[in-house]
Amino acid sequence: MMEHTHDHEHDHGLEDNKDFITIIDENGDEQLHTILLTFESDDFGRSYVITYPSDAENDETVELSAFAYEEDEDGLQGTLMPIESDEEWDMVDEVLNTFMDDEQLNS
């Protein structure tokens, strides 16, 4: 199982007050990601985060990454965990699609 750790970076001077996390991959490389969405699932008893690379241009298609996560007590660090079951992926996909539909309606 691949385990990722992250640190939240809050830069409230940026447009839309976006939150960021630094994802450290299995090779120890760090990449800054923008948090698109966080949510909790009562059915699975877990919290989730959907991110994309922060260096993506506004007009390009970006690859989204989804993880389950557990925050540390201080809420500033935590552990990202893989989503393992098809049922869990289906739920994440449904939440993301609903979020994207709502975003399109509001723009």
VENLIN-V582065 format. One record per pair of residues at least 6 apart in sequence whose C-alpha atoms are under 6 Angstrom apart, sorted by the first residue. I is the first residue (numbers start at 1). GAP is how many residues later the second one is. If there is no record, write none. Layout:
<<I	GAP> <I	GAP>>
//
This chain:
<<3	78> <4	20> <4	75> <4	76> <5	74> <5	75> <6	15> <6	16> <6	17> <6	71> <6	72> <7	14> <7	15> <7	70> <8	12> <8	13> <8	68> <9	11> <9	12> <10	9> <19	16> <20	13> <20	14> <20	15> <21	11> <21	12> <22	9> <22	10> <23	7> <23	8> <24	6> <32	22> <33	18> <33	19> <33	20> <33	21> <34	17> <34	18> <34	20> <35	16> <36	14> <36	15> <37	12> <37	13> <38	10> <38	11> <39	8> <39	9> <40	6> <40	7> <47	21> <47	22> <48	19> <48	20> <48	21> <49	17> <49	18> <50	15> <50	16> <51	13> <51	14> <52	12> <67	13> <67	14> <67	15> <67	16> <68	12> <68	13> <69	10> <69	11> <69	12> <70	8> <70	9> <71	6> <71	7> <72	6>>
//
